[in-house]
Amino acid sequence: MKPEMIEKVKKLREITNFSILDCAKALTKTQGNIEEAIKLLNEEKHIEYPEFFKEPLLEGATHVAFKENKAVIFEINIKTDFASKNIKFIELIKNIEQILLQAPNNIQNLNDFLNYNFQGKTVKQIISQKMTLFQEQIRLKRIQVIYKKNEESFGHYIHQNGKISTLIHITKPCQNVEKHLPIHITESNPQSKEILLQQNMYNNSKIKVQKYLQKNNTDIIMFYRFALND
């Protein structure tokens, strides 16, 4: 192997943490192009994502968003707190949100979404490329996709930059409920709809949630609360 290629192998190994043999093979296939070799290693070595990685990833964020009649809520993990605050990781969260919201209706579970092809790349390939950038593992842990009818409404709340994300699905629009009920659920963490309805409102202990909803001419269909590392 020529000295120039040896240096490229060393550099590629420093960037990706793959073995010398894997790096050498990738550089040979890409005629010494390091950027193309990184892409090739991502495609070949991360193909089993997320099953390939077993190490617990305790940092990251939850996120919730909705557009028209579709809402999404998900959790994504990374190894270090420092990386979780990086603008590139925040951009990845926003990218996943956008892909989830525009994905077809048959994309309902995590495995289907990871294998969903968006602009020529699967979602797991998009995530794998960010792993190379951070030199850390990243795992999309869970997703939930929710649809509503035209006359129904969503409300949401994101707590502490994604430590907890909450979504509510209600029978009729009501700005007051859409704002305050997600905050209440985030704070009180009810384990069921029945428990939620019997709780006192977080901002008015004299009124139960059920009565609060009745006063606002709406009702809860379902709620979703994702907390980091739940």
Secondary structure, 3 states (H helix, E strand, C coil): CCHHHHHHHHHHHHHHCCCHHHHHHHHHHCCCCHHHHHHHHHHHHCCCCCCCCCCCCCEEEEEEEEECCEEEEEEEEECCHHHHCCHHHHHHHHHHHHHHHHCCCCCCCHHHHHCCEECCEEHHHHHHHHHHHHCCCEEEEEEEEEECCCCCEEEEEEEHHHCEEEEEEECCCCHHHHHHHHHHHHHHCCCCHHHHHHCEECCEEEEEHHHHHHHCCCCEEEEEEEECCC
